[in-house]
Amino acid sequence: MVNNKGVKTVLKYFLIVLVCFFSVFPVLWIFLISIKPVGESMTGLEAILPNKVTLDNYANVIKLVPYLFQNLWNSIFVSVIGTVTTLFFCSLAGFAFAKYWFPGRNALYIFLLATMMVPQEVGVIPLFIIFRNLGLVNNHWGLIIPRLATAVGIFYMTEYMRDIPDELVEAAKIDGCSDFMVYLRIIMPVVKPALSSWAVLTMIARWNDFFWPLILLRNTKSYTLMVAISNLPVSDGMSTPWQTVMAGVSIAVFPLLLCYIILQSFQVVNVTMGAVKG
């Protein structure tokens, strides 16, 4: 007699493996193409199993993108600083909305949520004019400042903090903690899982950001990695050297994957450590 529970378990894990395969395969395909010599087939099994492995495509990317390592550092700086500042200001605003009452709080919160429906492109022109007047054009701080606090991040942190018992805040105040110390010593340890999750999403968004850096940054040395890779010459006579292009894409994707793995491990740890203890 077939064990129904065992069959369901096998099917469950089979579906998980299948979904993971389809999720990882595009990245794997990009990497495999990037280590093939220019001119080899990119379709069928020949694309998955390269006849000859070469790193010439990566050397070509370094030659074609003159400030590649500077562009990489620019992306790291903008992504890390942007993520840290966003986590701080979004969690601080979320703490205020979730645990304090002040005149106009609900109206302000609704207005904040309403801004989530406004596309980024709508505010690009006035934002660029403001940053030009402030002298922040071609400045990496111009990529960080507009997103110090985002509506989505504030909403996410606010809704998470609403579930924290108010008694924790009141007890801390009775013990003499200031408002900021309550936020720092009581709230922050509890919301570590939410911070980890939002850090992953924010880091990915900052790293992949293309539209605003393309408009704000004016010279190749100040480009972020995504903008620099997008300017990679793709014409080689009558054909496109897709192997070289995929090498550039691999360089852009690998740090993001490494960052995701690291932050994901922190998230798993914080899920078990950040719970409220009775």
N, C-alpha and C positions, 0 to 999 in steps of 0.2 A: 504494500500500500504506500502511495506516494505521500510524503510529508508536505502538506500544504504550506506550512510555515517556512520550511526549507526552500521550497520553490519560490515563494514570495521574496525571501532574502536574496536568493540568487538573481532573480529578476531585478530587484532593487539595485544591487551592486552592478549588474550589467548595464542598467540605464545610467547609473552614475559614471561608470567608465566611458560609456558612449558619449555622454554629454561633455565630459572632460576632454575626450579625444577631439571632438569637433571644435572645442574651445581653444585647445592648444595647437591644433594642426596648422592654422594660418601662420602662427608665429614660427613653428617648426619649418614650414614651407619657405618662408622668407629667409631663414637662416641657411637652409640647404641650397637655395638658389644663389645666395651670396658667396658660397664657397665653390661654385662651379666656374670654370673658365668661360669667358665671353664667347658666345657662339654656340654653346651646347644647348640642347633642347630643354625647354622649360615646361613641357607638357607630358602627361602620362607618367609611367613609372620611372622614366629616364630622369625626370625632374627630382623625384624623391631619392633616387639612388645615383648620385653623381659618379661619373666615370673617373674623374680626377679631382682631387681636393686641392684648392689653391686659396691663398690669402691675398692674391694680387688685387682683387677688387677692393679690399680694405685699404691697401696702399694707394690705390687710385683715388679713393674718397679723400684721403689725407692730402693728396696733391691738388685735387680739384676744389677742396674747401680750405682756403689758406689759413683760416683762424679756427680750425675745428676744435682744438682743445680749449681755446678761449671761449668759443661758443658753448662748449660743454660746461665750462665753469660758470658761465652766465646763467645757464638753465638751472644748475645746481643751486646757485645763490638765490635766484628768484623763487625757485620752488621751495627751498628749505625756509628761507626767511618769510616768504609769503604764507606758508603753511603754519609756522609757529605763531605769527602775528594774527592770522585768521582764527586759529584755535583760541588764542587768548581773548580777543575782543568778542568773538561769537559766544564763548562760554560766559564771559562777564555780562554781556547783554542778556543772554538767556537766564542767568541767575537773577538779574533785576526784574525781568518780566515774570519769572516763575515764582519768586519768593517775596516780592515787595509790591505794595500798592502805592501808586502816585497818580495825581490828576491826569486824566487823558491816557492812562495806560492801555486800556482796551482799544481805544480809537487808534492810538499809535501802532499797536500790534496789528490791527486789521490793515492799516495803511502799509505797514511793512510787508505783510503777506501779499497785498495787492501789487506791490512792485515786482513780485516774482513773475507776473504775467507780461512784463515789459521786456521785449527782446533787447539783447545787449547792443545790437546795431543801432537802435533808436537814439541812444545817448552818446554815440561815438563822436559826432561832430562837436557838440558843446564840451564834451570831456577833453577832446584834443585841444580846443581853444583855451580852456582853463589851464591845462598842463603846459601849453606853449607860453602863456603869460607867466606861469610860475617857473619857467626855465627847466622843465622836467622832460622835454622832448629829447630823445636819445639818451635817456637816463633810466637805469633799471628800477629805481624807486618809483618811477612812473608806472611800472607794471605791478608793483606791490601795493601802493597806497589806495588805488580804487577798490581793492578787494580786502581791505583790512577787516571789514565785517560784511558778510553777505546775508541777504534775507533768508536764504535757504539754511545757512549755518545757524543763524539766530533761532529760526523756527525749530530746527532739529534739537538744539541744546535746550531750548525752552520747554519743549514737550517732554524731553527726557527728565529734566529737573523737576517738573511738576510732580513726578512720582516719588520724589524724595520727601520723607516725612517732615512737616514743618517743625516738629518737636526737636529735631536735630539743630535747626537754626536757632530756635528759642533757647535751647539748653546752652549752646555756645555763647549766646549773648549774655545769658545769666552768669556764665563763667568769666565774662569780661572781654570776650573777643570783639574786635571791631568788625564792621561790615566786610572789609577786605580780607581780614583774617578768617572770617567764616567761610568766605568764598575759597580762600587758598587752602585752609587746613581741614575743612569739613566737606565742602562740596566737591572740590577737585578730585580727592581720592575716590569718591563714590562714582563719579562720572567718567572714570578712566575707560571703560568699554566704549562709551559714546565718543570720547575724544579720539580713541584709536581708530574707530570706524570713520569718523569725519576726517582724521588725518590722512587716511588712505585715499578717500575720495578727493580731498583738497590737493594732495600731492599729485595725483594723476591729472587733475584739471589744470594745475599750474604748469606741469611739465608739458602737457599737450597743447597748451594755449598757443594759438597761432595768429588769430585775427588782430588782437590789440597789439602784440609785439610787432607785427608786420607794419602797422600804421605808425607806431610811436618810435621805433628804432630806425635810424637813418644810415648807419654804416655797417659794413660786414663784420667788423671787429666787435661791435656791441650786440650783434644778433644773438638770440637764443638758438639752441641747437635745432629746434623744429624749423625755424625760419631759415637757418643756414642750409639745412638739408633740402628744403624746398627749392633752394636756388642751385641745387646740384645740376650741372649740365647733363642733359639726358640725350643729347644728339651726338652720334658718332658716325658721321657720314650719312648714309641712307637708313641706318638702323639705330635702335635705341639699346644701349648697353644695360639691360635690365639687371644683370648680375651686379654691376656697380651700384645701381640705384638701390637694390635690395641690401647691399652692404651698408649703404648710408642709413637705410631704414633700420637695419639691425643695430647699428650704433646708437640710434635714437631710442630704440625699444628696450635694449638690454638694461640700462640703468633703472628704467621704470619698473621692469620685472623684478630686479633685485630689491628695489625699494619696497615694492608691494609685498614680497616674501618676508622682509624684515618687519614691516609694520603689521602684517597679518599675524606673525608670531607674537608680537606684543599684544595684539587684540585678544588672542586666545588666552594668554596669561591673565590679562586684565578682566576678562569675563568672570574668572573664578575668584579674583582678588578684590573686585570693585563692588561686590554686593553689600547691601546694607545689613549689618549684623544686629540681631535683636538682643 
